[in-house]
Amino acid sequence: MAETIQEKNDTKIVMYSTTWCGDCRFAKRWFDSHGIAYDEIDIEQDESAAELVVKLNGGKRVVPTIVFPDGSILVEPGARELAAKFAK
């Protein structure tokens, strides 16, 4: 599900994740295999990042939450959603 947020990252994709999350590992592999740069923030190590994830997801702590430079987000995306995001 793609959404738009007010916070805007002008330079890089930011992936909010945890070490134990299978969907996070999948998204990282997808980005890496497509040569797409991103910054990863572990929400278990950064409380302000965890709070942002909760805010972006209507009170839920859902990962991966991926924030794009244009302000859009993808939450728990599959391969099709990721490919569609970069097909534009």
DSSP file (Angstrom, degrees, kcal/mol; ACC not computed):
  #  RESIDUE AA STRUCTURE BP1 BP2  ACC     N-H-->O    O-->H-N    N-H-->O    O-->H-N    TCO  KAPPA ALPHA  PHI   PSI    X-CA   Y-CA   Z-CA
    1    1 A M              0   0    0      0, 0.0    74,-0.8     0, 0.0     2,-0.4   0.000 360.0 360.0 360.0 124.0    0.0    0.0    0.0
    2    2 A A  E     +A   74   0A   0     72,-0.2     2,-0.3    70,-0.1    72,-0.2  -0.769 360.0 168.1 -95.9 138.7    1.5    3.3   -1.0
    3    3 A E  E     -A   73   0A   0     70,-1.6    70,-2.8    -2,-0.4     2,-0.4  -0.892  29.0-123.2-138.5 168.6    0.8    6.4    1.0
    4    4 A T  E     -A   72   0A   0     -2,-0.3     2,-0.3    68,-0.3    68,-0.2  -0.940  23.8-164.7-117.2 142.3    2.2   10.0    1.1
    5    5 A I        -     0   0    0     66,-2.5    51,-0.0    -2,-0.4    -2,-0.0  -0.817  27.1-127.5-121.7 162.7    3.7   11.6    4.2
    6    6 A Q  S    S+     0   0    0     -2,-0.3    -1,-0.1     2,-0.1     2,-0.1   0.888  87.7  85.6 -75.3 -41.0    4.5   15.1    5.2
    7    7 A E        -     0   0    0     64,-0.1     2,-0.5     1,-0.1    -2,-0.2  -0.386  69.4-157.9 -62.6 137.3    8.1   14.4    6.2
    8    8 A K        -     0   0    0     -2,-0.1     2,-0.7    59,-0.0    62,-0.1  -0.973  16.6-160.9-128.1 126.7   10.3   14.5    3.2
    9    9 A N        -     0   0    0     59,-0.6    62,-0.3    -2,-0.5     5,-0.1  -0.914   9.4-168.2-101.1 112.2   13.6   12.9    2.7
   10   10 A D  S    S+     0   0    0     -2,-0.7    -1,-0.1     1,-0.1     3,-0.1   0.585  74.7  29.4 -80.8 -10.0   15.3   14.7   -0.2
   11   11 A T  S    S+     0   0    0      1,-0.3     2,-0.3    57,-0.0    -1,-0.1   0.805 110.2  21.1-121.7 -39.6   18.2   12.4   -0.9
   12   12 A K        -     0   0    0     56,-0.1     2,-0.3    57,-0.1    -1,-0.3  -0.900  66.7-103.8-138.6 159.9   17.7    8.7   -0.1
   13   13 A I  E     -b   38   0A   0     24,-0.6    26,-3.0    -2,-0.3     2,-0.5  -0.649  36.7-155.3 -74.7 136.6   15.3    5.9    0.5
   14   14 A V  E     -bC  39  67A   0     53,-2.7    53,-3.1    -2,-0.3     2,-0.6  -0.979   5.3-162.9-120.6 124.3   15.0    5.1    4.2
   15   15 A M  E     -bC  40  66A   0     24,-3.4    26,-2.9    -2,-0.5     2,-0.6  -0.926   5.6-155.7-107.7 119.2   14.0    1.6    5.3
   16   16 A Y  E     +bC  41  65A   0     49,-3.0    49,-1.8    -2,-0.6     2,-0.2  -0.840  37.5 143.2 -91.7 125.1   12.8    1.3    8.9
   17   17 A S  E     -b   42   0A   0     24,-2.6    26,-2.7    -2,-0.6    27,-0.4  -0.787  43.5-125.9-147.4-178.3   13.3   -2.4    9.9
   18   18 A T        -     0   0    0     -2,-0.2     3,-0.5    24,-0.2     6,-0.1  -0.907  29.2-117.9-132.9 165.3   14.2   -4.9   12.5
   19   19 A T  S    S+     0   0    0     -2,-0.3    -1,-0.0     1,-0.2     6,-0.0   0.796 111.5  48.5 -73.6 -27.7   16.9   -7.6   12.4
   20   20 A W  S    S+     0   0    0      4,-0.0     2,-0.5     5,-0.0    -1,-0.2   0.484  82.8 111.8 -92.6  -3.9   14.3  -10.5   12.9
   21   21 A C     >  -     0   0    0     -3,-0.5     4,-2.0     1,-0.2     5,-0.1  -0.605  49.2-162.8 -82.6 118.6   11.8   -9.4   10.2
   22   22 A G  H  > S+     0   0    0     -2,-0.5     4,-2.2     1,-0.2    -1,-0.2   0.877  93.4  53.1 -64.9 -39.4   11.6  -11.7    7.1
   23   23 A D  H  > S+     0   0    0      2,-0.2     4,-2.4     1,-0.2    -1,-0.2   0.858 108.0  52.4 -64.7 -34.2    9.8   -9.0    5.0
   24   24 A C  H  > S+     0   0    0      2,-0.2     4,-2.5     1,-0.2    -2,-0.2   0.928 108.8  48.8 -65.8 -45.2   12.7   -6.6    5.9
   25   25 A R  H  X S+     0   0    0     -4,-2.0     4,-2.3     1,-0.2    -2,-0.2   0.901 111.3  51.1 -61.6 -39.8   15.3   -9.1    4.7
   26   26 A F  H  X S+     0   0    0     -4,-2.2     4,-2.5     2,-0.2    -2,-0.2   0.948 110.6  47.6 -61.1 -49.0   13.3   -9.6    1.5
   27   27 A A  H  X S+     0   0    0     -4,-2.4     4,-2.7     1,-0.2     5,-0.2   0.897 111.5  50.7 -62.1 -40.9   13.1   -5.8    0.8
   28   28 A K  H  X S+     0   0    0     -4,-2.5     4,-2.8     2,-0.2    -1,-0.2   0.925 111.2  48.3 -62.3 -44.1   16.8   -5.4    1.5
   29   29 A R  H  X S+     0   0    0     -4,-2.3     4,-2.8    -5,-0.2    -2,-0.2   0.907 111.4  51.3 -61.4 -41.0   17.7   -8.3   -0.9
   30   30 A W  H  X S+     0   0    0     -4,-2.5     4,-1.3     2,-0.2    -2,-0.2   0.951 112.9  43.9 -62.6 -50.2   15.4   -6.7   -3.5
   31   31 A F  H ><>S+     0   0    0     -4,-2.7     5,-2.6     1,-0.2     3,-0.5   0.938 115.5  48.8 -59.6 -47.2   17.0   -3.3   -3.3
   32   32 A D  H ><5S+     0   0    0     -4,-2.8     3,-1.3     1,-0.2    -2,-0.2   0.906 109.8  50.8 -60.7 -43.4   20.5   -4.8   -3.2
   33   33 A S  H 3<5S+     0   0    0     -4,-2.8    -1,-0.2     1,-0.3    -2,-0.2   0.731 113.5  46.3 -69.7 -20.6   19.8   -7.1   -6.3
   34   34 A H  T <<5S-     0   0    0     -4,-1.3    -1,-0.3    -3,-0.5    -2,-0.2   0.319 112.9-117.6-101.7   6.4   18.5   -4.0   -8.2
   35   35 A G  T < 5 +     0   0    0     -3,-1.3     2,-0.6    -4,-0.3    -3,-0.2   0.813  60.5 152.8  65.8  31.2   21.4   -1.8   -7.2
   36   36 A I      < -     0   0    0     -5,-2.6    -1,-0.2    -6,-0.2     2,-0.2  -0.845  38.9-135.7-100.4 122.4   19.2    0.7   -5.4
   37   37 A A        +     0   0    0     -2,-0.6   -24,-0.6    -5,-0.0     2,-0.3  -0.470  33.3 160.0 -76.4 144.8   20.8    2.6   -2.5
   38   38 A Y  E     -b   13   0A   0     -2,-0.2     2,-0.4   -26,-0.1   -24,-0.2  -0.983  36.7-124.0-156.7 157.2   19.0    3.0    0.8
   39   39 A D  E     -b   14   0A   0    -26,-3.0   -24,-3.4    -2,-0.3     2,-0.5  -0.896  25.9-149.3-103.4 139.8   19.6    3.8    4.4
   40   40 A E  E     -b   15   0A   0     -2,-0.4     2,-0.5   -26,-0.2   -24,-0.2  -0.927  10.6-170.4-112.8 133.0   18.4    1.2    6.9
   41   41 A I  E     -b   16   0A   0    -26,-2.9   -24,-2.6    -2,-0.5     2,-0.7  -0.982  17.2-142.1-124.3 121.3   17.3    2.2   10.4
   42   42 A D  E >>  -b   17   0A   0     -2,-0.5     3,-1.6   -26,-0.2     4,-0.9  -0.717   7.5-157.5 -81.8 113.2   16.7   -0.5   13.0
   43   43 A I  T 34 S+     0   0    0    -26,-2.7     7,-0.3    -2,-0.7    -1,-0.2   0.652  90.4  63.1 -70.8 -13.0   13.7    0.6   15.0
   44   44 A E  T 34 S+     0   0    0    -27,-0.4    -1,-0.3     1,-0.2     3,-0.1   0.669 110.5  39.1 -80.9 -15.7   14.7   -1.6   17.9
   45   45 A Q  T <4 S+     0   0    0     -3,-1.6     2,-0.5     1,-0.2    -2,-0.2   0.535 116.5  52.0-104.8 -12.1   17.9    0.5   18.3
   46   46 A D     X  -     0   0    0     -4,-0.9     4,-2.0     1,-0.1     3,-0.3  -0.890  59.6-171.3-133.3 100.6   16.4    4.0   17.6
   47   47 A E  H  > S+     0   0    0     -2,-0.5     4,-2.3     1,-0.2     5,-0.2   0.844  88.3  54.7 -64.0 -35.5   13.3    4.9   19.6
   48   48 A S  H  > S+     0   0    0      2,-0.2     4,-1.9     1,-0.2    -1,-0.2   0.878 108.7  49.5 -67.0 -34.9   12.6    8.1   17.6
   49   49 A A  H  > S+     0   0    0     -3,-0.3     4,-2.3     2,-0.2    -2,-0.2   0.897 109.4  51.9 -67.2 -39.9   12.5    5.9   14.4
   50   50 A A  H  X S+     0   0    0     -4,-2.0     4,-2.1    -7,-0.3    -2,-0.2   0.906 109.1  50.4 -61.8 -41.5   10.1    3.5   16.1
   51   51 A E  H  X S+     0   0    0     -4,-2.3     4,-2.3     2,-0.2    -1,-0.2   0.887 109.4  51.1 -64.0 -39.0    7.9    6.4   17.0
   52   52 A L  H  X S+     0   0    0     -4,-1.9     4,-2.8     2,-0.2    -2,-0.2   0.920 108.4  51.5 -63.8 -43.8    7.9    7.6   13.4
   53   53 A V  H  X S+     0   0    0     -4,-2.3     4,-1.5     1,-0.2     9,-0.3   0.915 110.4  48.8 -59.0 -44.2    6.9    4.1   12.2
   54   54 A V  H  <>S+     0   0    0     -4,-2.1     5,-2.9     1,-0.2     6,-0.5   0.917 112.3  48.9 -62.2 -43.3    4.0    4.0   14.6
   55   55 A K  H ><5S+     0   0    0     -4,-2.3     3,-1.0     1,-0.2    -2,-0.2   0.918 111.9  48.1 -62.2 -44.7    2.9    7.5   13.5
   56   56 A L  H 3<5S+     0   0    0     -4,-2.8    -1,-0.2     1,-0.2    -2,-0.2   0.754 113.0  49.4 -68.3 -24.5    3.1    6.6    9.8
   57   57 A N  T ><5S-     0   0    0     -4,-1.5     3,-1.1     3,-0.3    -1,-0.2  -0.076 118.0 -99.7-112.3  32.9    1.2    3.4   10.3
   58   58 A G  T < 5S-     0   0    0     -3,-1.0    -3,-0.2     1,-0.3    -2,-0.1   0.840  89.3 -40.0  59.3  37.2   -1.8    4.6   12.2
   59   59 A G  T 3 <S+     0   0    0     -5,-2.9     2,-0.4     1,-0.3    -1,-0.3   0.466 112.5 117.7  93.0   2.1   -0.5    3.4   15.6
   60   60 A K    <   -     0   0    0     -3,-1.1     2,-1.2    -6,-0.5    -3,-0.3  -0.826  63.7-135.4-107.4 144.0    1.0    0.2   14.5
   61   61 A R        +     0   0    0     -2,-0.4     2,-0.5    -3,-0.1    -7,-0.1  -0.720  43.4 165.6 -94.8  84.5    4.7   -0.8   14.6
   62   62 A V        -     0   0    0     -2,-1.2   -46,-0.1    -9,-0.3    14,-0.1  -0.886  22.0-130.0-112.7 129.0    4.9   -2.3   11.1
   63   63 A V  S    S+     0   0    0     -2,-0.5   -40,-0.2     1,-0.2   -39,-0.2  -0.963  78.2  38.6-131.9 151.8    8.2   -3.1    9.3
   64   64 A P        +     0   0    0      0, 0.0    12,-2.8     0, 0.0     2,-0.5   0.480  66.8 171.6 -75.4 142.4    9.5   -2.7    6.8
   65   65 A T  E     -CD  16  75A   0    -49,-1.8   -49,-3.0    10,-0.2     2,-0.5  -0.987  15.8-163.0-111.3 118.8    8.2    0.9    6.4
   66   66 A I  E     -CD  15  74A   0      8,-3.2     8,-2.0    -2,-0.5     2,-0.5  -0.914   5.0-162.3-113.1 122.1   10.1    2.4    3.4
   67   67 A V  E     -CD  14  73A   0    -53,-3.1   -53,-2.7    -2,-0.5     6,-0.2  -0.899   9.7-153.5-107.1 127.1   10.1    6.1    2.9
   68   68 A F    >   -     0   0    0      4,-2.9     3,-2.5    -2,-0.5   -59,-0.6  -0.608  29.4-108.1 -98.5 158.0   11.0    7.5   -0.5
   69   69 A P  T 3  S+     0   0    0      0, 0.0    -1,-0.1     0, 0.0   -57,-0.1   0.762 118.0  60.5 -56.3 -26.2   12.6   10.8   -1.3
   70   70 A D  T 3  S-     0   0    0    -62,-0.1     3,-0.1     2,-0.1   -60,-0.1   0.453 121.2-106.2 -82.3   2.0    9.3   12.0   -2.8
   71   71 A G  S <  S+     0   0    0     -3,-2.5   -66,-2.5     1,-0.3     2,-0.1   0.347  80.0 127.2  92.7  -6.7    7.6   11.5    0.5
   72   72 A S  E     -A    4   0A   0    -68,-0.2    -4,-2.9    -5,-0.1    -1,-0.3  -0.426  42.3-154.6 -79.9 160.3    5.7    8.4   -0.4
   73   73 A I  E     -AD   3  67A   0    -70,-2.8   -70,-1.6    -6,-0.2     2,-0.4  -0.957  12.9-157.9-133.6 154.3    5.9    5.2    1.6
   74   74 A L  E     -AD   2  66A   0     -8,-2.0    -8,-3.2    -2,-0.3     2,-0.5  -0.995  12.0-157.7-125.5 138.2    5.5    1.5    1.1
   75   75 A V  E    S- D   0  65A   0    -74,-0.8   -10,-0.2    -2,-0.4   -12,-0.1  -0.973  73.3 -18.0-120.5 125.0    4.7   -0.8    4.1
   76   76 A E  S    S-     0   0    0    -12,-2.8    -1,-0.2    -2,-0.5   -11,-0.1   0.905  88.9-170.7  47.6  51.3    5.5   -4.5    3.9
   77   77 A P        -     0   0    0      0, 0.0     2,-0.1     0, 0.0    -1,-0.1  -0.373  13.6-142.9 -74.9 150.6    5.8   -4.3    0.1
   78   78 A G     >  -     0   0    0     -2,-0.1     4,-2.2   -52,-0.0     5,-0.2  -0.402  38.5 -88.2 -94.5-179.3    6.1   -7.4   -2.1
   79   79 A A  H  > S+     0   0    0      1,-0.2     4,-2.8     2,-0.2     5,-0.2   0.879 126.3  53.4 -60.4 -40.4    8.2   -7.6   -5.3
   80   80 A R  H  > S+     0   0    0      2,-0.2     4,-2.5     1,-0.2    -1,-0.2   0.914 109.3  47.9 -63.6 -42.5    5.4   -6.4   -7.5
   81   81 A E  H  > S+     0   0    0      2,-0.2     4,-1.9     1,-0.2    -1,-0.2   0.914 113.9  47.1 -65.1 -41.7    4.9   -3.2   -5.4
   82   82 A L  H  X S+     0   0    0     -4,-2.2     4,-1.4     2,-0.2    -2,-0.2   0.933 113.2  48.1 -65.5 -45.0    8.6   -2.5   -5.3
   83   83 A A  H  X S+     0   0    0     -4,-2.8     4,-0.7     1,-0.2     3,-0.3   0.907 110.6  52.1 -61.9 -41.2    9.0   -3.1   -9.1
   84   84 A A  H >< S+     0   0    0     -4,-2.5     3,-0.6     1,-0.2     4,-0.4   0.869 104.6  56.9 -63.1 -36.8    6.0   -0.8   -9.7
   85   85 A K  H 3< S+     0   0    0     -4,-1.9     3,-0.4     1,-0.2    -1,-0.2   0.865 113.8  38.7 -62.3 -36.1    7.5    2.0   -7.6
   86   86 A F  H 3< S+     0   0    0     -4,-1.4    -1,-0.2    -3,-0.3    -2,-0.2   0.442  98.1  78.1 -97.1   0.0   10.6    2.0   -9.8
   87   87 A A    <<        0   0    0     -4,-0.7    -1,-0.2    -3,-0.6    -2,-0.2   0.595 360.0 360.0 -80.7 -11.0    8.9    1.4  -13.2
   88   88 A K              0   0    0     -3,-0.4    -1,-0.2    -4,-0.4    -2,-0.1   0.481 360.0 360.0 -76.5 360.0    7.8    5.1  -13.3
